[in-house]
Amino acid sequence: MNKRFAMIIDSAKCMNCRACIVSCQLTNGVPPLSYRNWIKLGPWEGGAGVHFQPGNCMHCDKPTCVEACPTAATYRDEKDGIVKVNPRLCIGCGSCVPACPYGARYRHPETHIVDKCDFCAGRLSIGKEPACVETCPTRARVFGDISDVSSTVYSLLKGKEITRVVNWKTNTDPAIYYLGKTSPVDWPVEAEPPGAIRMFRDVFNPLLKGVVCLSGLGVLVMWGKQLFSDEPHHPAPSDEDTGKGVDDGSHNDQAP
């Protein structure tokens, strides 16, 4: 039976210490002004005070970023449900970046390859939790396999009120769940893969299944990397840079 990794977040426990962000950057070599995870600010229930909402790539069951990728570099791993990026196939076109409703992707300023949260795949491979989960001092994040009936995440999903932050026009079925109520909930954008990319994918993806296409794919990847390698990286400012309290969800080629 395949696993289905997911994260359950009790945002009421978050105190905005940002340890999750720092640990993620150090563990995964995330460059300055780019982020794999974030903390959004919203009004506390009842309007008194500020609510802190941790987040990262939602590892959706129906990821629009996968639809936007012309080379199949972005894919959902059926073995564990994690949405991943194959750097050998990524040509740096960036089409997947605006196709994500959550702004969870950025292009590395040096490699020009798209990067995002992968639940710290390196740590998972040696039996460790994602860095953001292990580092959180209040244990606001809980990670595990929701297909395992003996897991903590399974028990939490079955036993308590759960909120998922989605854009209902393009509900991608995220695998990040919030315990109880959370804020903000209206920031995901409506995502639609670029029409030209969809057409490219529909034409070429069947060819990728054939052995004959392998050499052509290598040429395509090399051509794409040359085409996009000199494109400048312009990260947008973070909440702290702009002074804004609530992000509109369009932050990432960049900061949360």
C-alpha angles and dihedrals in degrees: 000000000000120000125239110206116201140161128230116200127196097202091184087072095054115107096180094248088144092216088134091058095047094046090049092051093049095044097046102032094244110180122237115282092020125096142193093193138020149185117235124200124226140156117286116244107281092023097270112125134338129303119212117212118192117204149156139171106336095218089220126207088223103034115188089196089068090054090051097054113098096195102041089246089133113059143153111244107228091202095066108002094245117143106228141180123226103212092199091063099037111105094186095243090141095217091132093057098073090033090069112090089208102049088235097147136076136174115243107246093224106033095030087216118134115253134188144151113302095175086263094293091193092058093044090055090062096042099263129130122245112283093245091056095048094045100048107110094204095043091237090155124064120186132191151104111304090194089064107087090201094056126105092235091055091052092048093050092050098041108043144043110277132198126196120196108224144150100237093210089062105021105181096183098244122212093216111096129187122214112236116332125346138182140255103029103159101067105093112102128225105264127208124169111238111269094231091052092050090053092047090050094047091052100043106029094076088055091054089068092064126083091227090062095058095085091045090051090054090053090047093051093048091047092048093050091051091047096051103027095092095047109119121242115232110183116197118236121266126241089265092053094050098035091231118146100207125038117222092220096252095097105108126097067083145353133018 
